[in-house]
Amino acid sequence: MCCSVSPGVPVHFSDTVLYAAEVIGEAGEPVHVLGYQNKVQGSRRRLSLALDRLPFGLSGNAMILPFPAQPKTMTQANVLDTINCRDILQDMANAVAPPPYNRAIRSRSGVSWSLASSPPPIQVFGAAGIYTVVLAQDPRDIPSALSQVPRSKRPVLNPALFDAYAQWYPNWTIALCCFSNRKAKLANPLLWWYKPMNAEQLFLPGVDCHTGDVPDLDSNVAVDHVIAVGSHDMTGGERVVYRDKLPRSVSPFVCTSLIGQRYNENMPNGDFVCQLKDVRLGKLRAARCKPDAA
């Protein structure tokens, strides 16, 4: 999985780990967590390398992640600091899908539970090492914030892609995660919490296109990732051994037991959805689904 945004600038994503869980929030009510990590390599083509030397930037690339969060509730405070538990998603992958997914990584990111009553429509901030994140309630607003992204990470944007995401994920929060690295690198883990629109299902983003074009939802795509899901109320599952002591700011969002699977095959393009009634029973029934509005 992943969807990049720069047309004509291929990018390679591999070894993706996706984590989704239901946990108990500070207010005593369930919230959902989404974790994401992959190995990413930007284009080394001559055109892309030449763009590095231009004064206005536009040499980076980015991936786009949708969140089924209650509208206007996500801010930078929803990003968890993983600097002291950089191997957290790799440990999850090792538990539910043993090696070759045993690569160690190192990353960083405190967390505040407070939600702004009305956050700004566009937020730009650094997260998890290689990324600068543009967080938007409407993906069509993202291009207007590109000037706030460091020049080395500014991608060339395809407006049609943001129009498509606005149609496919209406009222969802969209994160554009900008990066610029030429050598393949296992990115630091991204870990987010949010109040879900649908409390009875877990969402894992899986729509795939690495060329910056609008993804073809009727195509089959090569999938190379592990999914790991859990709940505070789950029975059974695989015990996860975390090599780092989990910080107090992170541990409430992390399950000690998970269920999951490794996928390395061609699959229909789409996202993964798991019903929590199954997850709570320790059953993995991950459905591959097109976006609802497609």
SVG drawing of the C-alpha trace seen along z (x, -y; Angstrom):
<svg xmlns="http://www.w3.org/2000/svg" viewBox="-21 -30 42 47">
<polyline fill="none" stroke="black" stroke-width="0.4" points="0.0,0.0 0.4,-3.5 -0.7,-6.4 1.9,-9.0 0.9,-12.4 3.5,-13.6 2.5,-12.8 5.3,-11.4 7.6,-10.9 7.6,-7.2 8.2,-6.3 8.8,-2.9 7.0,-1.8 7.6,1.6 7.5,3.5 4.4,1.7 3.1,2.3 -0.5,1.1 -1.8,1.2 -5.4,0.4 -7.0,0.8 -9.7,-0.1 -8.4,-1.4 -9.8,-3.3 -9.2,-7.1 -8.4,-9.5 -12.1,-10.4 -12.9,-6.7 -14.5,-6.2 -13.1,-4.2 -10.9,-5.8 -9.2,-4.3 -5.5,-4.2 -3.9,-4.0 -0.2,-3.1 1.7,-3.2 5.3,-2.5 7.0,-1.5 10.3,-1.5 10.2,-4.5 12.4,-5.6 11.9,-8.6 12.7,-8.8 16.3,-8.9 15.4,-9.9 17.3,-12.8 14.2,-15.0 13.7,-14.6 17.4,-15.2 17.4,-18.3 14.4,-19.6 16.5,-19.4 18.6,-22.3 15.7,-24.6 15.2,-27.5 11.4,-26.9 11.9,-23.3 9.2,-20.8 11.7,-18.0 10.0,-15.9 7.1,-13.5 4.3,-12.5 1.9,-9.9 -1.7,-10.5 -3.6,-8.9 -7.3,-9.2 -8.7,-9.0 -12.4,-8.2 -12.3,-10.6 -15.2,-12.7 -15.0,-15.9 -12.9,-18.7 -11.5,-16.7 -7.9,-15.9 -4.9,-18.1 -1.1,-17.7 -2.0,-16.6 -3.4,-13.3 0.1,-12.3 1.8,-10.1 5.5,-10.6 7.3,-7.3 10.9,-8.5 11.4,-6.2 9.7,-3.2 10.9,-3.3 10.5,0.4 6.9,0.5 5.3,1.4 8.1,3.8 7.4,5.6 3.8,5.9 4.6,7.3 7.0,9.8 4.2,11.0 1.5,11.5 3.7,12.4 7.1,13.7 10.3,12.9 11.2,11.8 9.4,8.8 11.9,8.5 13.7,5.3 14.5,3.0 14.0,-0.8 14.6,-3.9 12.2,-7.1 10.7,-9.8 7.3,-11.9 4.5,-13.7 1.0,-13.4 -1.8,-15.7 -5.3,-14.3 -7.0,-17.6 -8.9,-18.2 -9.3,-21.7 -13.0,-22.7 -12.5,-23.9 -9.0,-23.3 -7.9,-25.2 -8.8,-23.7 -5.1,-23.2 -2.3,-22.3 1.4,-21.8 3.9,-20.1 6.9,-17.8 6.3,-14.2 8.2,-10.9 11.6,-11.9 11.4,-12.1 7.8,-13.5 6.3,-17.0 2.5,-16.5 -0.2,-18.6 -3.4,-17.8 -6.7,-18.9 -10.4,-18.4 -10.9,-18.8 -8.1,-17.4 -8.7,-20.1 -7.3,-22.7 -3.9,-20.9 -2.3,-22.6 -2.7,-26.0 -0.5,-25.0 2.4,-23.6 4.5,-26.7 4.7,-25.8 6.4,-22.5 10.3,-22.6 11.5,-23.1 13.3,-19.7 10.0,-17.9 7.6,-19.9 6.0,-17.5 4.5,-18.4 0.8,-18.0 -1.9,-16.4 -5.1,-18.4 -7.2,-15.5 -6.0,-13.2 -7.3,-15.6 -10.6,-15.9 -10.9,-12.1 -10.1,-11.9 -12.7,-14.5 -15.3,-12.4 -14.1,-9.0 -13.7,-10.1 -16.3,-12.8 -15.9,-14.5 -12.8,-12.5 -9.5,-14.0 -6.7,-13.7 -3.0,-13.7 -0.4,-14.4 3.0,-13.1 5.8,-14.8 9.3,-13.4 12.5,-13.5 14.9,-10.7 16.7,-9.1 17.9,-6.0 15.5,-3.3 14.9,-3.9 12.6,-2.3 10.6,-5.4 10.0,-6.1 6.6,-4.9 3.6,-7.1 1.0,-6.6 -2.3,-8.5 -5.3,-8.3 -8.8,-9.7 -12.5,-9.6 -14.0,-7.4 -17.1,-8.2 -18.0,-4.5 -17.0,-3.0 -17.7,0.6 -15.1,1.0 -11.3,0.5 -10.0,-1.1 -6.6,-0.5 -5.7,-2.6 -4.7,-0.5 -5.6,-2.3 -2.4,-2.0 -0.8,-4.0 2.9,-4.9 2.9,-7.2 1.0,-10.3 -2.0,-9.5 -5.5,-9.0 -5.6,-5.4 -7.5,-2.9 -10.0,-1.3 -10.8,1.4 -7.2,2.6 -5.3,5.3 -2.1,4.1 0.9,5.7 0.5,5.8 3.6,6.0 2.6,5.4 1.5,6.7 -1.7,5.7 -2.1,6.0 -5.4,5.2 -6.6,5.4 -8.9,4.2 -8.7,3.5 -11.6,6.0 -10.1,8.7 -10.0,12.4 -6.9,14.3 -4.4,13.1 -0.7,13.2 1.3,11.7 3.5,8.8 7.0,8.4 8.0,4.8 11.8,4.4 11.6,0.9 9.8,-0.2 6.6,-1.9 6.4,-5.6 3.3,-6.5 2.2,-8.7 2.1,-5.8 1.2,-2.7 -2.6,-3.4 -2.7,-3.2 -0.9,0.0 -2.4,3.5 -0.3,6.3 -2.0,8.9 -2.9,8.6 -4.1,10.6 -2.9,10.0 -1.6,11.3 1.2,10.8 0.2,10.1 2.6,10.4 0.4,10.9 -1.8,9.2 -5.1,8.0 -7.9,5.7 -7.1,2.1 -8.8,0.7 -8.6,0.3 -8.9,2.8 -11.9,2.8 -12.3,5.1 -15.5,5.3 -14.8,4.9 -17.2,7.7 -14.8,10.1 -11.6,8.5 -12.9,8.7 -13.4,12.4 -9.8,12.8 -11.0,13.4 -9.3,11.7 -11.8,11.1 -10.2,8.2 -12.3,7.1 -10.7,5.4 -13.0,2.5 -13.2,-0.4 -13.8,-3.8 -17.5,-4.2 -18.2,-7.0 -16.3,-5.5"/>
</svg>
